[in-house]
Amino acid sequence: MLGFEVYIFPKSHYIADPKVWEREERWKHLLAAWSTGLGGLKWIDDLVKKGEAIDLNIGGEVLLCLYGTKLSTIKHVLKGNIPKPDDPPVIGEDYTLPSGFIGDVEIHESRIAECSEDEEIIIEAWDQS
């Protein structure tokens, strides 16, 4: 699939060690997740340009993009207002994604409610190409 899988975690519970990324304790702190098309990270890149988020990619892993911000900055996104990408439809070998694709949305409202407005957030975006 051409696009990204986006995962949002509170920084205080973020597990950065790739050896434990698949363990259950990682997922019990997940605030939100979704799939998106090729332009699905533009909203995050726009936050970085405005100084409201930080691009944490320091070279290295090309399939994983990491960003940091505050909960208050992306609270609207976590309330289900995920920005639709302005991208063309994608036709792959065995799949098709419509323009503006957002799918497999998972939002954990009770976990989000437990966070303070100033909570530092990690946004993890995995390239699916």
SERO-4910 file (N, C-alpha, C, O; in steps of 0.05 Angstrom, whole numbers):
BEGIN
 pado doro    nc1    nc2    nc3   cac1   cac2   cac3    cc1    cc2    cc3    oc1    oc2    oc3
  Met    A     17    -24      0      0      0      0     18     25      0     37     26     15
  Leu    A     11     44    -16     25     69    -16     11     88      4    -12     96     -1
  Gly    A     25     94     25     13    111     46     27    106     72     50     97     73
  Phe    A     13    112     94     24    111    120      5     99    141    -19    101    138
  Glu    A     17     86    161      2     77    185     11     97    206     35    100    211
  Val    A     -8    111    218     -2    131    238    -10    121    266    -32    111    270
  Tyr    A      8    124    285      4    116    313     11    139    331     32    152    328
  Ile    A     -6    145    351     -1    167    369      0    157    398    -18    143    407
  Phe    A     22    164    412     26    155    439     34    179    457     45    199    447
  Pro    A     27    177    483     39    197    501     69    192    504     77    169    506
  Lys    A     85    213    503    114    209    505    122    195    531    141    180    531
  Ser    A    107    200    552    114    188    578    111    157    578    123    144    595
  His    A     97    146    558     93    117    556    103    107    530     97     84    522
  Tyr    A    119    123    515    128    114    489    151     94    492    170     99    507
  Ile    A    149     72    478    170     52    478    185     55    452    175     49    430
  Ala    A    210     65    454    226     71    431    243     48    421    255     49    400
  Asp    A    244     27    437    261      4    430    248    -14    410    227    -26    416
  Pro    A    259    -16    385    246    -33    364    242    -62    373    225    -75    362
  Lys    A    258    -71    392    256    -99    400    230   -104    416    222   -127    418
  Val    A    218    -83    427    193    -87    442    169    -74    429    148    -73    442
  Trp    A    172    -65    404    149    -51    391    125    -69    388    103    -58    388
  Glu    A    128    -94    387    105   -112    383     93   -122    409     73   -136    409
  Arg    A    106   -116    431     95   -126    457     70   -112    464     64    -89    456
  Glu    A     54   -126    480     27   -116    488     28    -90    503     11    -73    500
  Glu    A     48    -86    520     49    -61    537     51    -36    520     43    -15    528
  Arg    A     63    -39    496     64    -16    478     36     -7    470     31     17    470
  Trp    A     19    -25    463     -7    -18    452    -27     -9    473    -47      3    466
  Lys    A    -22    -15    499    -42     -7    519    -40     23    525    -57     34    539
  His    A    -20     37    513    -18     66    516    -24     81    490    -23    105    490
  Leu    A    -32     66    469    -39     79    444    -62     98    447    -83     90    459
  Leu    A    -59    122    438    -81    142    439    -99    141    414   -123    143    415
  Ala    A    -86    137    391   -100    137    365    -83    124    344    -59    123    346
  Ala    A    -97    114    323    -83    102    300   -101    103    276   -126    102    279
  Trp    A    -89    104    252   -105    103    228    -86     98    204    -62    101    206
  Ser    A    -98     91    181    -83     88    156    -90    113    139   -112    124    141
  Thr    A    -71    121    122    -76    143    105    -60    140     79    -42    124     77
  Gly    A    -68    156     60    -55    155     34    -29    170     33    -18    178     53
  Leu    A    -19    174      9      8    187      4     11    214     17     32    220     27
  Gly    A     -9    231     17     -8    258     28    -16    259     57    -21    281     67
  Gly    A    -17    236     70    -28    235     97    -12    246    119    -21    247    142
  Leu    A     13    256    114     29    268    134     31    298    130     45    312    146
  Lys    A     18    309    111     20    338    105     11    354    130     24    374    136
  Trp    A     -9    346    144    -19    361    167      3    363    189      6    383    202
  Ile    A     18    341    192     40    341    212     63    358    202     74    374    217
  Asp    A     70    356    176     91    373    165     84    402    167    101    419    171
  Asp    A     58    409    164     49    437    167     53    446    196     61    469    200
  Leu    A     48    429    215     53    436    244     82    441    249     89    459    263
  Val    A     99    425    236    128    429    239    136    456    227    152    471    240
  Lys    A    126    463    204    133    488    191    124    512    208    137    533    209
  Lys    A    101    509    223     91    530    240    105    530    267     99    548    284
  Gly    A    122    511    273    136    510    299    119    498    321    125    501    344
  Glu    A     97    484    313     79    472    333     84    442    337     72    430    354
  Ala    A    103    431    322    112    403    325    141    402    317    152    420    305
  Ile    A    154    380    325    182    376    319    185    351    303    174    330    310
  Asp    A    201    352    282    208    329    266    231    315    281    253    326    283
  Leu    A    227    291    291    246    277    307    264    258    291    280    244    302
  Asn    A    260    259    265    277    242    247    305    253    245    309    275    235
  Ile    A    324    238    254    352    247    253    367    229    235    389    219    242
  Gly    A    356    224    212    369    205    193    364    176    203    351    172    223
  Gly    A    375    158    189    372    130    197    347    117    184    345    115    160
  Glu    A    328    110    200    304     95    192    288    111    171    279    133    177
  Val    A    285    101    148    271    115    127    241    107    126    225    121    114
  Leu    A    234     84    137    207     75    137    191     86    160    166     84    160
  Leu    A    204     97    180    191    108    204    196    138    206    219    146    207
  Cys    A    175    153    208    177    182    212    166    187    241    145    177    248
  Leu    A    182    202    257    174    208    284    171    239    287    187    254    277
  Tyr    A    150    246    302    145    274    307    137    277    337    127    259    349
  Gly    A    142    301    347    135    307    375    118    333    375    123    351    360
  Thr    A     98    333    393     81    357    396     68    355    423     74    337    439
  Lys    A     50    374    429     34    373    453      6    363    447     -4    367    424
  Leu    A     -7    351    466    -34    342    462    -53    364    453    -69    360    436
  Ser    A    -50    388    466    -67    410    459    -66    417    429    -85    427    417
  Thr    A    -43    413    417    -39    419    388    -54    401    370    -64    410    349
  Ile    A    -58    376    378    -71    357    360    -97    346    372   -107    326    362
  Lys    A   -107    359    393   -132    348    405   -155    346    385   -170    327    387
  His    A   -157    365    367   -178    364    347   -176    339    329   -196    327    322
  Val    A   -151    331    324   -146    307    308   -155    282    324   -168    264    313
  Leu    A   -149    282    350   -156    259    367   -186    258    373   -195    238    385
  Lys    A   -201    279    366   -230    278    369   -243    268    344   -267    270    341
  Gly    A   -227    256    326   -238    245    301   -237    263    277   -248    256    256
  Asn    A   -224    286    280   -222    305    257   -196    301    243   -180    320    240
  Ile    A   -191    277    234   -166    270    221   -165    284    194   -183    280    177
  Pro    A   -145    301    189   -144    315    163   -142    296    140   -124    278    139
  Lys    A   -160    299    121   -159    283     97   -137    293     78   -135    317     73
  Pro    A   -121    274     69    -99    283     51   -110    292     24   -130    281     14
  Asp    A    -97    311     12   -105    321    -14    -86    307    -34    -67    318    -45
  Asp    A    -92    282    -39    -76    266    -57    -93    251    -77   -117    248    -74
  Pro    A    -80    242    -99    -95    228   -119   -102    200   -111    -90    189    -92
  Pro    A   -121    187   -124   -127    159   -119   -102    142   -126    -86    150   -143
  Val    A    -98    120   -112    -76    102   -116    -87     75   -125   -104     64   -112
  Ile    A    -76     65   -147    -84     39   -157    -59     21   -156    -41     24   -171
  Gly    A    -60      2   -137    -37    -17   -134    -43    -43   -148    -63    -46   -162
  Glu    A    -25    -62   -144    -29    -88   -157    -54   -102   -147    -68   -115   -163
  Asp    A    -59   -100   -121    -82   -115   -110    -98    -97    -91   -112   -108    -74
  Tyr    A    -98    -71    -95   -113    -53    -78   -118    -26    -93   -104    -20   -112
  Thr    A   -137    -12    -83   -143     15    -93   -149     33    -69   -165     25    -52
  Leu    A   -137     57    -68   -143     76    -47   -155    100    -60   -144    111    -79
  Pro    A   -178    109    -51   -190    134    -62   -175    158    -53   -159    158    -34
  Ser    A   -179    180    -68   -167    205    -60   -176    212    -32   -199    208    -25
  Gly    A   -158    223    -15   -165    231     12   -169    207     31   -184    210     51
  Phe    A   -157    185     25   -162    160     41   -153    163     70   -131    171     76
  Ile    A   -172    156     88   -167    152    117   -182    126    124   -206    124    118
  Gly    A   -168    107    136   -181     82    143   -171     70    169   -152     80    180
  Asp    A   -185     50    178   -178     35    202   -173     54    226   -154     50    241
  Val    A   -191     73    229   -188     93    251   -194     80    278   -214     66    282
  Glu    A   -176     85    297   -178     75    324   -171     98    343   -148    107    343
  Ile    A   -191    107    358   -186    129    377   -195    120    405   -217    111    409
  His    A   -176    123    424   -181    115    451   -187    139    469   -169    150    481
  Glu    A   -213    147    469   -221    172    483   -214    171    513   -206    192    523
  Ser    A   -218    149    526   -212    148    555   -183    152    561   -176    164    581
  Arg    A   -165    141    544   -136    146    548   -129    175    542   -112    186    556
  Ile    A   -141    186    522   -136    214    516   -145    232    539   -132    251    546
  Ala    A   -168    226    551   -179    241    573   -161    241    597   -161    259    614
  Glu    A   -145    220    600   -127    217    623   -102    234    620    -87    238    639
  Cys    A    -97    245    596    -74    261    590    -80    291    596   -102    300    593
  Ser    A    -59    305    604    -62    334    608    -59    348    581    -48    336    562
  Glu    A    -68    372    579    -66    388    554    -37    392    546    -30    393    522
  Asp    A    -19    393    566      9    397    561     25    371    557     49    371    554
  Glu    A     11    349    556     24    323    552     39    323    526     29    331    505
  Glu    A     64    314    528     80    311    503     72    286    489     67    265    501
  Ile    A     69    288    463     59    267    446     80    259    425     94    276    415
  Ile    A     81    233    420     97    223    398     79    213    376     60    197    381
  Ile    A     84    222    352     69    213    328     88    196    312    109    205    304
  Glu    A     80    171    308     96    152    293     82    146    267     58    139    267
  Ala    A     96    150    245     84    145    218    101    125    203    124    131    196
  Trp    A     90    102    197    104     81    182     97     82    153     74     81    146
  Asp    A    117     85    136    114     85    107    106     57     99    119     37    106
  Gln    A     84     54     84     73     28     76     80     21     48     70      1     37
  Ser    A     98     36     35    104     30      7    124      7      5    131     -1    -18
***
